Amino acid sequence: MSHLKIIASGGASGRRILAEELEALKMKGREHAGTREGGEWREIIAAGRAMGLFASRRVTVVESAELLGPFPAELVEHLEDEDAPEAVLLVYEKDPGKAFPPEARKKIAMLKAESVPFWSSQRKKWLLGLAAKQGISLADEAAALLVELTEDPEEVRAELASLGIYADGARVDADMVRRLSYDEGRNLVLKFLDSFCQARAAEVLAVFERLKGEPSVLPLLTALYNRIRPAVYLGVFPQAEAERVMVALEVKDYALKMAREALRNYRPEALSDMALGLLSLSWGEKTSYAEGWPGFEALVMRCMAGAGAKK
């Protein structure tokens, strides 16, 4: 007899759930008998029925389970609970739905990736909760940075696990995330954007000199535009309307924090002019009117020194 478990999740989430389930079944004394792709339902069920009473408990993985087709109603009586000698993990890209009759679904366990919130503020709360479950002390700002690092929840999970191992019980703060989760290039860009928002001219110039070695100025132009864009809207609209705009733009918590920092250091008009200047430079880079790094540096310095920096 066989017990069926469905892993209804594709990609990295499906791989993680499969690995976790195999490890959990191993801890319960099950031996991994092998992995196959597709096949026939009768063959899979027959393998479980053929096991002797004293045979070792085992688990078989069936990849691309969609190839099996609909589950035959006449085989429902041969399905057992999780104490069955044979466990079969069926890996689907998504919920197979009507491929299983209702009677079969009552006897089959379904494993799905947890739903990850769409909005960045809720995603940060999800990450803080995940860290707490794993016994990792994660600072609020560190969580905001990790959420901004990637949209892929599996990558965020992996980064959190690595940081937890490195911290070894200590608190994971924003500085640790910057050091360990961001490569040198990304770290420099983040430092440039933060320094600009905080009107730290010396740091902006120092980082700028290192970034000028890149062949194209466009990625940094785009990054700075995306960083100050929320600040432009916050400076133009009344507070209530601005908050609605932030939700519509899906502005992440850390980006919103930096936008407010920029508004404390620059006049709204200066930021609007800066945004327009960045758009103009970006257009020029895609035509024959490119100004390159010198044009970008001049625009940044005008904004910081003469177009409204408050400190």
Order of alpha helices (4+ residues) and beta strands (2+ residues): beta-alpha-beta-alpha-beta-beta-alpha-beta-alpha-alpha-alpha-alpha-alpha-alpha-alpha-alpha-alpha-alpha-alpha
